[in-house]
Amino acid sequence: MPIIKRIDYKNIKGRDKKFNLSNKTIIHGGNGEGKTSVVDAIKLALLGEHDDLGKQGKKLLALCGGE
């Protein structure tokens, strides 16, 4: 099973983040600190689309995968 080890995203809801993940990662923070943006970035990358962000994920995956 593939495992997500790192998340790098730019301009997801106006946020840029980079961080590594472990087998057990907890995303926490106060209101407006970007927890949902992390989930949105993962959803966009894995599904190729997002309800609010449109169909951008396939293009992003091609850039990240070097294709």
N, C-alpha and C positions, 0 to 999 in steps of 0.2 A: 504494500500500500504506500503510495507517495505521501511524503510528509512535508509540510510547509516549514522551512527552516529560517527564512528571512522575509521580511516585508519592507519594501521600499515603495513609497508612492508620493506623487507630486500632484498638487492641485485637486485633491479630492475634497470637495466642499471648502476650498481655499486653504487646505492644510498640506504640509509636506512632512513626512515622517520616515524614519529608517530605524528598524530594530530587529534583533534576532529573536527567534522563538525557541523554546525548549519543549520537551515532551509535555510539560505542564506549565502553561503560560496563563497568567491572569491579567486581564486588561481592566484597570480600575482608574478612577479619577473623578473629579467633581464635574458639575454641570458645565458643558461647553468646552471640555478639554480634549475631545476628539475620539472618544471610545467608539461611537457609532461610525465615524469615518474609517476606522480600522476595519470594521466589519463590512462596510460598503466597498472598500478597496479589495478585500478578499472575495466578496460576492462578484464584483465586476471581473476580476481576474479569472475566477473559476467558471463562471457561467457565461462570460462574454457579453453580458448586458446587466443593466441595473434599472429598476423602475424609474428612478429620478435622474440618473446620469446618462441614460441612453445606451446604445450599442457601441461601446468603445473598447471593450475588453479584448477582442480578437486582435486588434491592432496593437494593443499594449503587450499582449502575450508574444506576438511576433517580434517586437522590439526586444523584449526581455530574453527570449529564447534564441536570439541571433538569426532568426529566419527571415 
